[in-house]
Each structure stands twice: as C-alpha cells, then as structure tokens.
C-alpha cells in the first residue's frame, strides 16, 4: 500500500515537473523567436538557449508520454511500437540537450573569464563564431549515436528472435529484455564526456573570479565592480545547474544499478525519474531568473494572466 502511494505521488510530481519544464522552455524559445523575428539575428547565448529549449521540449514531451502510456490499457504491439519511437526520440533529445547545456557553460566561461593564456584568448575571440558549428556538431553526434544504438538494438532483437527456437519463450523474452536494458545503460554512459567538460569550465570560471577579486583587493578597489557581478551571476547559474546536472547524472547511474538488479519497476526507479525530470525543468527556470529581459517579460505575463483570471470588481 505504501509503495503504491509513493508511486502515485512520484507519478504526479513527474507530470508536474514535465509540465513546468515544457512551459519554461517553451517561453524561452518563444521569446528568442520573437527577438529573431524583429531583428533577424540572435546572439550566440540566445542561439544556444533556443536550441537547448527546443531539445528539452521534445525530451520532456517524450518523458510525459512515456509515463502516461502505462496509465492506459494498450495492446502489447502498440505499446512496443510506441516504446521504440520514444526510445529513438529520447536518446537523440537527451544527448543533444546535454551537449547544448555544456556549450552554454563553455560560452559563459569563454566570454566572462579573464585569463591571459594565448590559447584562451584565441578561444575567447572565436567562441561566438564557433557556436553554430558546435551546435551543428552536437546535432550530428546525437544523430550518429541514435542511429548506432537503434541499429544495435534492432540487430540484437533480430538475433534473439532468430535464436528463439533454441530457447524457451520465457528465456527468449528475458534475454531480449536484458539486451534492451544494457543498451539503455550504454546510451547514458557517453554523457560523462560533456559532464567533464562542464565541470572543467565551471571550475575555471570560479578560479577566474577568485583571481579577479584578489587583484581588486591588492589594488584597494571594492570587490563589487561590474566584472565581479557578471562573474557572480554566471557562477550562480553554473552552480545551480551543476547541482541539477550532477543529480541527474547520478540518477542515471542509480537507474542503471536498479535495472541490473531487476528493480526497474519499483518506487526507487520512480524517484530517479523525478530527479532526471527536475534537471531540464529547473535549469530552464534558472535561465529565466538570471536573464533580466526574460525575467521581466515573465513577471509581466504572470501579472497580465492574474488580471485576466481575477475579476476587477473583486476586492
């Protein structure tokens, strides 16, 4: 009874988190589209955020669809087909949004940090022009990874189906299920690369802030100059993002452990699903709050919505 209640609560929270993420990411994409429509150009940071928002919209729509599929009594054939489609979209969007978020942290690091190393100065000068290439490279890598995994998944299932005559039906299903589970683990393992890139850029940005504040103190200048404020804003974004990012990655690792121990239909699995869903939703909200233009538009929209919902004649 307690486990069922936890699952219901977890499912409800998962739906709420996904809806918040869809609204927040949709808002970011819409505002950037309006800016592009007016000026016919986007800044590199806005371009990254737009790609990030689009990938997360698709990712969270898949998550929301996946968790609701099991609420309906669908035939096994339809459910298997939808799961295959969801798996393809999930692998692609998850890989893309992780890389987009990583490039956003790298962009913050390159534009804000004040290192004097020649290599860093070259990166600082070229990062704006490199952003479209990095984004296209991320899309290409995500597509290749998805195609590779889907091909391996299909070939593996075909092999198991071919050898099913030598196995009992139950044994064949178990082997097929184990293969799909291991493939999901492999799909998540490659995310350690952007994780390391993100952590490196965050640590270097914090180091840059520390050097900048020490220089100000030696010169007898206050530590609240504009450059310091920019550093602090970026670090707040990266620090909050790192908590969500690491929590999400650890949740993926926990899911792999649960899957390997045949515990993927228990309430801890639902808990890890909620942690993973909180990452794209929470980061989108943070991006809105640290961006003055997005924040002001968001507040005005909420105020307008409140005025429309509450009659003016009420006290």
Order of alpha helices (4+ residues) and beta strands (2+ residues): alpha-alpha-alpha-alpha-alpha-alpha-alpha-alpha-alpha
